[in-house]
């Protein structure tokens, strides 16, 4: 999937205001941006800046979310270090 730089900038800007919390037995998962299409929640976007880490526990929770009866795929969007 190709996303232009202005699209990434918009996602990063919006993600600073919107965040969804999901409860797990091992703690919460904070999704930076929830994506809806025609009233249906179709997934989430995790934003990272520079070298910030996408931690193993985040990945594990994201795999679990995607593997449910109603899949919730999580896309990672990273702002480049030199941008």
Secondary structure, DSSP 8 states (H G I E B T S, - for coil): ----HHHHHHHHHHHTT--EEEEETTEEEEESEEEEETTEEEEEEEEEETT----HHHHHHHHHHHTSSS---EEEEEE-TT-
